[in-house]
Amino acid sequence: MMKKRIGIIGTGTAGLQLAYSLKNDFDVTLFHYEEPDEVRHGRIRSTQVHFHPTLDREQRFQMPGTDTAPSIQTIHFSMGQQKLFVGKLAGAATSVDQRMAYSKAMDDLVQQGVNFRKTRVARDEIHALAESFDLLIDSSGKSGPLPAFPVEAGLSPFLAPQRKCIVGYFKGVAPVEPEGISITVVPGAGEMFEIPALTEQGAVTILFIEALPEGMLDVFKPVKSAQAFEEQMKSMLRDHFPEIYSRVDLDRFALANETSYLQTAVTPVVHRPYLMLNGTLVLGCGDSVFLGDPITGQGCNTASYCAEQLYETLIAYKESAWDEKVGIDYWSRTRPYVAEVTEWTNAMTGPMPEHIVQMLLKAAADQQAADQIAHWFEQPKKAHEAFFQQTY
């Protein structure tokens, strides 16, 4: 009996995990507009932290890992110039440059017999492409979605980006101790995230600013070169983040390479991730349909969670017809998690609720409370409960 044919558009977190999980049971074809080498030597994609539930899923599906990435075990939290607490994560997280991780996985999948087609799939090609497969999965990332998945209005309150995202991968920054992620909230202006990561150039520190549009931190728009980006970031650290600046070796402070910075802004939006095209089921997974602001670091972790739910849905229907019922089941499995992540993330882009401020202040004197806040990033359900279900 012939295996069902699945086309996966995109080779990000969702597309690659889906390819690994589905390749033994189905005939899988990956579509991407770049060869692995082009990914490896291209511009940085984003920031990324894979918390331990995501790392566990990747191990389950035998995805290639790396033992040399810095082990992220803590979350440091500051409000303005005041350091509040260091919370311990329940399990170690890692951050590996997506250029490095994705290209390695693409090469590995091709060696394992997964079909790879180098092409940029356009929106007007989706109908024709769907006819060649039993199922088409859009995991095209932030540039998606490609099909006209309907918007989930209740989870998509914004019509414009809530932050400008400014990211650089830097050498010459001594890590915070104990090593982990540092979050500095500048009330009314935005946030600075500091993440230890592994790249092809070795260990780096990701400096990631989430700037309120037109606010005090939104000063990178005129920057058009790597050198100008370095200078602007150095000024930013000196003027607004002195604790990080105190750990900078000014002689070594530089981007990991010329393509290790980016500026972007996303309008968060959630789509219902299924529809039928010409009799073929088309599903969405990852940022193409569940696009949130990166402020809570949940993009790749949500993509990984939903990819596993999609895998389990398809295995459950392996011998059945793949029709809208499969899409409904997939959405019913993923919607509660997507809703919790989205509502928490959207709340984080606004003013901090007073009861959350009180929780943060309590954590300054209570290690257990600090650890519970760190666990929000591993288990967004706990964050959602803290924001929306607890009373004080």
N, C-alpha and C positions, 0 to 999 in steps of 0.2 A: 504494500500500500504506500502511495506517495505521501511524503511529509507535506503538511500545510506550509505554504509560502508566506513569509513575513518580510515586509520591507520596513527598515528603520531609517528614518531621515535624521541625521545628526550623530556626532560621535562625542558628545559631552558625557556628563555623569550618568544621565538617564539612558541614553542610547547605548553606551558601552556596557553598562550593567545588564541591560536587557539582552544585548547580544550574547554575553557570557551565560546568562541564565537560560536562554531559549535555544541556543545553538544545538544542543544534543537531541531535542525533541522536534525541532522544526527546521525548515530550509530558510536560513536567515541571510538577507542581503542588507548591507550597510551602505547608505548614501552620504557622501560628504564631499565638499568642494575643494578639500586640500588633501594632499598626500601626507603620510605621517611626518616626513622630513619638513614639509612646509609648516605643519603645526609646531614641530619642535623648535624651529627657528623663527617663528612669527612673533607677533606682539602678545604680551600677557593677556589672558582672557578676563581675569577678574581676581578676586581674592578667593580663598577656599580654606575651610577648616572641616575636616571629616571627623566628626565626633564618634565615640566608640560604637554606637549602634550601626552607623554607616560602615565603619571598618569591619565590624562583625559580618555584615551582609556581603561585603566584597570578598572576605575570606571564604564565606559559605559558597560563593559562586566561583571560587578559585581564580579571582582576578589578580593580576600581578601587583605585588606590594613593594615597599622599600623599607629596609630596616635602619636606614641611615638618616631618616628625617628626624628633626628635633621632636622630643616627646612633650606634648602639651598637656600639663596636668593641673593647671590652675587658671583662674580668672581673677585678675587684679582689677579693682574698680575704684575710680576716683571721680569726685564731683568738683569740677574746676581744679583748683590747686590742692584740694584736700584728698589725700588717700584715705579711703574708707575701709577696705578689707581685701583679703585674698581668699577666695573660695576654692576648695578642692573639687575637681571633677571626679565623677564616680569611676571613670575609666580614661585612659590616655587617649588624646586626640592627636592628629597630625595634619600638617599642611604641606602638600607637595605641589609645586608649580604645575598647573594643568597642562601646559605645553609638554612637559616631561612625562606626566602620567598618561595623558591621552594618546600621545604618539607611541609610547611603549605598548599600551593596550591594543591600539590599532594594528601594529606589527604582529603582536601575539595572536590576535584573532584571525588575521589572514593566514598565518602559519597553521592555525587549527582548522582551516577550511571554510571560514566564513567568507561569503562573497563580498567584495568591496567595489563600489562603483564611484569613481571620481566624477561628480557632477553637482552643480548647484541647482537644486530643485526649485522651480519657480511656482508661484501660487497657481498660475493658469495651467500647470502641468499635472496638478494633483489628480484631477478626474481621470486622465488617461493612465497615469501611473497606478492608480488604485485597481484598474482592470487586470493588472499583471500579478496581483497578489490576493491571497485569502484575507490578509490583514495588512493595513498600512499604519505605522506608528510615527507620529510627528514628535520628534524630540529635538527640534531644530534650535532650541534655546531662545534667547532674548529677542532674536530677529523674527520669531514666529508669532502666532501660529500661521501655518500655511493654509489649512482649510478654514472655513468660516465657522469655527466652534462658537456657540453663543456665549456671551459674557454673563457671568453670574453676578448680577447687579448688587446683591446683598453683601458680596465679599469684595466689591470693587468700587469703593466710595470716591476714589481720586480721579481727577481729570488731568492732572499734571504731576511731574516728579515732585516728591517731598524733600529730596536731598540731591545735591551734586556729589557724585562719587569721584574721589581723587585718590589714585592708588599708585604707589611706587614700591619696587622691591629693592632694598638698599643693603649695601655693605657698610661696615664701620659703625654699627650700632650695637653696643654690648646688650645682651638680653636682660630683661627684667628678671629678678630673682625672688622666689623660686620660678624657674622658667615657665612661661605660660603666655596667655593673651592678656594684654592690658587694655582696658576700656576707660577713656576719660570723657566724661560728659561736660560740655561747656554750655550751660543753660542759655537758651535763646540763640545759640550759634551753631550747634551741631555736636559731633563726636569725633574722637580720634581712636582708632583701633591699631594696636601693635601686635603683630603675629609672627612668631618664628617659623621659618619655612625652609624647604629644600628646593634648590633649582639646579639646573645643569652647571651653574657657576659655583655651586656649593651652598652653604647655609647663608641665609639672608634674613633681614627683618622687613616684613611688609608694614609699611606705614599707610594707613587707609583713613582718609578724612571723609566724613559724611557731613557736608556743609549745607546749612539752610540756604536756599537760593537768596542771593543778594546780602547775605549776612557776613559777619566778621571773618569767617573762615573761607568764604567763597571768593578767593582772590587768584585762582589759577587760570581763569579763562584766557588771559593774554599769552599764556605759556605755550610755546610752539616747538620747543626743542628739549632734548634730554638735559642739557646743561642748565637751561633756564628753569626746568622743573626741579633739579637738584638745589639750585640757589633759592628758589621760592620755598621749598620744603625746609631748608636750613633756617630761613627767616621765620617760618611758621613755628618751628620747634623752639627757637630762641625766644620768640615773643609770647607764645601761648602755651607751650608744653615744656617748661623748664626741666622737669624731672627726666623726660626722655632726652632732652638736649644735653643734660649732664652726663649721659652715657654715650654720647656721640664722639667718636674719634675724628676730628675735623680733617686730619690728613688722609683718612681712608674713606670718609663719607662720600658715597657715590652710588648711582644706580648699578645693579648687577650687570646690565648691558643696555644698549641704546633703545631696546624695545621693551624695557621693564617698567613702563609707566603707562597709565591711561587716565582719561577723564571721560565720564559718562553720566547719564541720568536716566533712570527708568521710572515709568509711570506704573505703579503696581496694578495688576489686573488678573482676575481669575476667570478662566473659561470652563464651561462644561466640556469635559474632555472626550466626547464621543459624538459621531454622526455616521450616517450611511451615505456613501457616494457610489452611484452606479451599481448598487447591490453589494458593495464591499464595505466592511466596517473599517472606519478610520478612528484611531484613538490618539490622544495627546498625552505626553508625559514630560515632566520637568518644567523648565522656565517657559517653554512655548505656551503652556496653558496655565501654569501656577506661578506667576511672576510676582515676587514680593520685593520690597526694598531690602538691600543686603544688611540692614542695621542689626538684625538678630543672627546673622550668619547661618541662615537656614536653607539657602537655595539648593546647594548640592545635597544636603541631608534630606530635604523634602523630596528631591528628585530620586534619591536612592530608595527612600521609603516607598514612594509611589511605584517605582519600577519593580520592587519586590511584590507589591500588591497586584500589579498587572501580570507579572509572571504567574503568581498563584491563581489568578482568575483564568488565564489561558490554559493552564494545566488542568484546572477543574472542568473546562469546556473542550478539552483536547479532542474528544470524539464527537462533539456536537457541532451544529452549524454555528458559525460566528456571525451573529447578527446583532441588532440593537440591544437585545437582552444582555449580551456579554458586556456591552458598554455601560448599561445601567448598573450591572453588578459591580464592575470595576469602579465606577463613580461612587456607589454606595459604600464600598470598602475604603476609599481614599478620602471622601468628602469630610468626615469628622476631623481627621488629622489636618487636612489642608485648611479647614475653617479655623482650627485652633492656632495654627502657625500664622495664618493671615491676620486674624484679629489681634493677636499679640504683637505682631510686627507692625501693623498699622498704628496700634496704640503707642508703640515705642517712638514713632516719628512725631508724635504730638507732645505737648507738655506732660511731664511725669505726673501721674495721679498722686495725690497727697499720701494715700495709704502705701503706695510703692516707695515714695521717698522715706516714709517712716520705717519700712522694712529694710531699706538700704542703710539707714542710720543705725538701726538695731543690729545689723550684721557687723557693724564696726566693732561691736563689743561682744559678739556672740558667734563663735566659730561655726557652730551648727547651722545658724541662720545664714552665714556666709556661704557655706557649702551648699545649702538648699538653693540659693540663688544661682550658684555656678551650675547646678544640675538642670536649671531651666533650659540651657542651651543644648543639653543632651536629650531632654525629654520635654518638648514644648508644651505638652499637656499640663505640666506643673506650672509653667509660666502663665498659661491661660487661666488656670485656676486662681493663681495669685492675683492676676489683674482683674478678673471678672467674677469670681465666685466667693472670695473670702471677704468677710466684714471685720472691721476693727473699731 
